[in-house]
Every structure is written in structure tokens, then in C-alpha cells.
Amino acid sequence: MQFNEKIVAWYQQHGRKDLPWQQAKGVVKPYHVWLSEIMLQQTQVVKVKDYFCRFITELPTLKQLAEADEQQVLSLWSGLGYYNRARNLHKAAQICAEEHQRQLPENLNALMALPGIGRSTAAAIMSLAYSLPEPIMDGNVKRVFARHFLVDGEPNKSATLKQFWELAEQHKAHKNPAAYTQGLMDLGAMVCTKHQPQCEKCPISSSCLAKAKGVIANYPEKKRKVVQQEVDLYCLLHERADQIAVELRTDNGIWSQLWFVPSFDSEQDLLKVADDAKHLFSLTHKLTHRILQLHVYSSTKIDNSKHQNWIKPAELKHKPHPKALEHIITQYKNQHSI
């Protein structure tokens, strides 16, 4: 059997077939494939499952997503992070509603023209939803290719990516493309894992160059560590009865269009608004490229120049908000009762 045939055969016997976005009653929904592919960017499958189910319960069709308010879309995304994914998803749905008869186009270039859809995501939709032989390239696939074909270089460098895509084109499956695509991703996720790969279970181990040379641990080449920037954020926690004040962040910076407690870049700026502010606690919140030091203060003074909402913590699920707000409330609850 050829490379792709071995992966299809392995997938049919061992691959994941119970993921919530996979076919139900023999029908694959392109909308479900697209949504799952966007959610799975930067996020693990185990976390995506619940978010996906909640999202399609609220917005079960592309048409309903296109017609939804952005705040509803962001609220359903709260906790997944990388909120531009949700904004682009919403914009793309609106374009599909206007230009593609409320459907995802069945054309690679047309898909790639939509916000938030790159080459691999477009190919995954073409392959998984429309059963067309388009090669994909996610982290799991890169790891399988790097080891099997002994591809040197950091996985995301342009020269390395070029090699990956050439290999993907050479080995794409014209028969059972959906099974091959899902099988390749599953192989990387379940067998050819980052740590402790299970080579004895791999259907292509006999032709794996890294295994033959005993250098599996060296592939793919490790990425250079990103230096995380440390950022201080000074937060005001207003509380009355069992409610807290939150405001919609309208700038284009971090957490744009999400609800958060009033926050400032410096303690001096915070004190200009609330000169009676008292420091309660500080906590660390990590993002991909930043480490936020959140310094939380209490105050009785409200800045009436900004539109603020008073909400109970339990009502947060109805408002899009960053995970950091939940961490602040949890810490505050441990010290007080709200």
C-alpha cells in the first residue's frame, strides 16, 4: 500500500469518528467543519468540544451566524481566546450570506478569500466537507511529515513550509480524501505525538526516516522560544450589593469589544479617576505573547463618563469577556462575599 492508503486504512480502524463536528447520520455539514477548524486553531480538541456544541446550539446554521449580533458571537467564544477568530468567522458568514447564497463556497480560492480562512483551513473544508483531494497542513501533520520524511528546519519557517506543502501535494489522496485528511491529523494527535510517540502503532513506521535513524526526538526542529512581554494592568473593582461594574472595551487593543472591569496602564491613571482606590491584590494572567500582571483596586467612585453595566458574576456568561475577569472575580470572592 502507498503512504496515503496506509493512513486511510489506519483511520478506518483506529481514527476518531465521534467528534461532534463529524458527520451525523451520514451527512457532513460544511458549516460544522468550518466552525470546528477555526476553533481548533490554537486550541485543543478536548476544550473545543463543549464550545462547539454550545455554539451550534445557539447558532445552528451559517445564516443564523451571519444574522447574529457580534456581541452574541463573542459571548459564545468567551474563554477560547484569540477573539479575532470569532470576529473573522462572523464577517465571513456575512460575506457568504451576501455573495454565496448563504453557503460556504466549494472553491479553494473563494474560501481563502474569506476572512480568517487560510490555505490549510480552506483545504480542510474542501477535503472534509466536500470530499475533494486538497492537502492540509496543521501542527500534527507537520510533525508526521517532519519525522517520516526527515524535514529539517523550524516548522513555520517559509523554506520548511515549502517542503511540507510539496510533500503534502505529492501524497494527497484522490480516493477517500476526507478519511486521509482526518487520518493524517489523528495520526499526529494520537500516535506520532510530540512526546513519547507510539511508533509500534504507526501504520507508516516501516518507511519513517527519523525512526530508521533513531532521531525521532529531534524532529520537528524545536521553535525558538518566544520572549513573553510583561505588561502591568491596573484594574478597578466597583462592587455594590452582589454586583460589579464592567465596561465594554472599545479600543483596538487587548480584549477589544469584550467586557472587563475599568482598567488603566498605570496606577497614576487609575488614581486620577478614583483617588480613594485601595489595592486589594495582584495576580498573573498568561497570554501567548504576554504575561499580564493584574493589579486590582477597590473604589467607591464611579467614572460616569463611561458606559458601565452592573452585573452579577453569574450573568457574565451572557457577555463576552476575557478569562482574566473570571480570575479576578474568583480571587475577590475568596476574600469577600459577592
N, C-alpha and C positions, 0 to 999 in steps of 0.2 A: 504493500500500500504506500501511497505517496504521503508526504507531510500532512497536507490538509485532510486527506482521507482518514489518517490515523486519529487526528483530533476530532473529526466528526464522529467516528466510531466510539472514541472515549467519551465524548459528550453524551451520546445517546444512552450510554450505560451508567455514567457517573456524574454528569453535569447537573447544574441547578435548574430545576424546571418548575419550582414552586414560588418563585419571586412574584410579588403582587402585580408587577407590570408586564409579566409574561402573558401569553395567550390564555384567554378564558373561553372554554367551550370551542376550542379550535380557531378562535378569531384573535388576531393580533391587532391592537389599536395603535395606529401611528402616534396619536396624542400621548398615550401612555408611555410608549418607547421614548419619545422626545422628552417628556417631563422627567422620566427616570434618568436619562442620560445627563440632563442638566443638573439634577440633584446629586448625581454620583460624582460630578466633578468636585474634587477636593473633599468628598465626604464618604465615609464608609457605608457599605451596604446595610449593615445592622442598624445604623441610625436612620438611613433613608427610608426604610420600610414603613415606619409609623408616619413619617411626614408625607410620604407619597399617598398613603391611604387616606389621611386626613384631607390632603389637598384635593384628591379626586372625589371625595365625598362632598366637599363644598363646591368644587368647580369640575364637574364630571366631563365636560366637553370643551373643545377648543373655543367654540362660540361663547360659552359662558365665561371662560377665561378672558377672552377679548373684551367682553362687556363688563367685566368686574372693575371695581374701583382699585386703584393702585394700593391703597391702604389695606384693603382686604387681602390682596396678593402678598404684600409684605408681612401681614399678620400671620398668614398661613406658613410663611417662610421663617418666622421668628425662631431663632435657635440654631438654624442651619448655617448661618454666616454667609459671607460673600454675597451680600444682598444685591449686587449688580446682576447676579444670575437671575434673580426674580424679576428685576426691572426689565431686563432684556427679554425674558420669557414673555412677559406681559406685552411688550412692544411688538415682539414677533407674532404673537397671537393676533394682535390688532391688524398687522400687515396682512396676515393670512386671511383674516375676515374680509378685508377690503379688496385684496388683489388675487386671492387664490380660492375663492368660493368656500371660505371657512374650512379649508383643508390644508394639511401640510403638503407642499409640492413634492412630486415624485421625480425630482431632478436634483442632482448633486449641486450644481451651481446655484440653482434657485434657493436651495436650502442654505447654502453657505452665504447667500446674500442677506439672510435674516439675522437680526441682532442676536449675539450670543451663540451662534452656531458656527463652529469651525469645521475644518476638514474631517476630523475624526468623528465628531458628533453627527455631521451630515451623513457620513458613510455608515455609521451605526444605524441611523434611521433607515437609510436605503436598504441595508442588509437585513436588519431585524424586523422592520415593519413591511418592507416591500419585496423581500427575498431577492435582492439584486446583488451581484458579486462586487461589492466595494470593500476595500481593505480599511481596517480601523487601526488606531494607534493610541492606546491608553497606557498607564503605568504598568499594568500586568502584562500586556503584550510586549512592551519594550523589554521587560525582564526576561520573558521567554526567548525573544529573538536575540538579545544580547548574549545569553548563555548558549543557546543552541547553535548560533552562527558565529559566536565569538566576535561580537561587535565592540570595538574599543571606543573610548570617549564618553564624556558625560552625556547621559541620555537626552537632555534637552538642548544640547549644542546643535547648531544648524548642520554641521557636517555629519554628526551622528544621526540626526533625524533623517537626513537624506538617505543614509544607508538603510535605516529602518523602513522607510517608505518604499524603497526599491525592493527590499525583501518581501514586504507585505504585498506589493503588486505581483511579484513573481509567484507567490504561494497562495494567492486568493483562490477561493473555491467557487467554481461555476455551478457545481452541484451542491445542494444543501448549504447555501451561503449563510443563512441565519444560524444553523447549527454550528457551522465552522466559526462564525464570529463569536457566538456565545461560548462555544467550547474553548476558544483561544483565551478569552477573558477568564473563564472559570479555571482553566489550567494554571494560569498565573496566580489566581486568587486562592486556589485550593491545594495545588501540588508544587508548582515552581515558585514557592513563596520566598519572600525576602530573606527570612531566617529559617533555617532547618528545612530546606526543600526535601520533598519525599520522592527522590529520583526513582525508587523502586516501583512507584505507582505511575510514573510518567510514560505515556504511550510513545514518546519520541526520544526517550533516553538513549536508545542504541545509536542514534546519529547525533547526539549532543556533543559538540566540540569541547565545551567547558568541562563536562563530565569526563570525557576521554582524557583531557589534560590535567584533571584534578584541580581546576581553578574556579570552580563554581562560586566560591565566596568572593572572588574578585570581580564578578560581573553581576549586574551592570556596574560601571565605574561609579563610585560614590560622588554625589553632588557636593560642591563646595558649600560649607556651612554658611548660611545667611546670618549676618550680624543683625540681631534684632535691635531696633531703636527703642530706647526707653523714653516714655512720654508721661508727664505728670498731668493729671486732670483733677480739678478742684470742683467738687460736687456739693450742691445744696440740697439737703433733705428737709422739706417742709412737711410737717405732719399735723393733722387735726382729726380728732376722734380716731377712726380706724382708716383714714385715707392719707394718701401722699400726693404731692403736686408733681405733675410731669408736663413736659412741653415737647412739641414737635420740632425736631432739629431740621431747619430749613436750609442750612448752608450745604455746600458741596463736599464738606469734609467727612470725617468718620461718622458713620451711622446717619447719613442723610435720610430724611423722611421717616426716621424712627423716633419713637417716644422715649424720653430719658429725663432724669432729674436735671434741673438747671445746672450747667457746668461751665467752667472757666479755665483759661490757660494758666492763670496764676492766682495765688492767694490774694494778691492785691486787687485783682479784678473782682474776685468774689466779695471782698470786704467793701468794695465801693457800692455794691448792691445790698449787702447785708452786713452792716458794721457790728452787729451783735452776734455774728456767727461764732459757734464754738466747735472745735474739732472733735469728732466722735471716734473715728477710726480710719485706718488706711488699709487697702487691700490691693493685691496684684491680680491683674487680669491679662492673660496672654492672648495675643492675636498672632497671625502668621509672621508678620514682619515687625511687630511692635510688642513691647511689654508696657502695659498701662499701669501706672501707679495711681490708683483712685483714692483721693483724699476727701473724705466725706465729712461735711459740717452740717450742724443743725442751725436753724434760724427761725425767728417768728416774723421776719419781714419778707413781704412778697413783692417781686418786681411786676407791677401791674402793666408795664409797657409791653409785656409778652403775654401771648395767649397760653394759659395753663389750664390743665384739667385736673380735677381732684378725683382720684380713683382709689378703690380698694385693691390691694395686691392681687386678690383673686380675679379681678377684672382685667388684668394685664393680658390674658390670653386673647382678648378682643382687640388689642392694639399692637401693632408691630413694634418690637423693642429688642435691643441687644441683650445677650445673655448677661452682660455686666450688670444690668439693672436688677436682675434676679439675685445676683450675688450680693449686691448692696442691700437689698431688702432682707435677704436671709441673715446677713450679718447684723443688721439693725434689729431684726426680730429676736435674735439671740441675746440682745442687750436690753430690749424694751418689749412692749406688747402692742402690736397693731393688728 
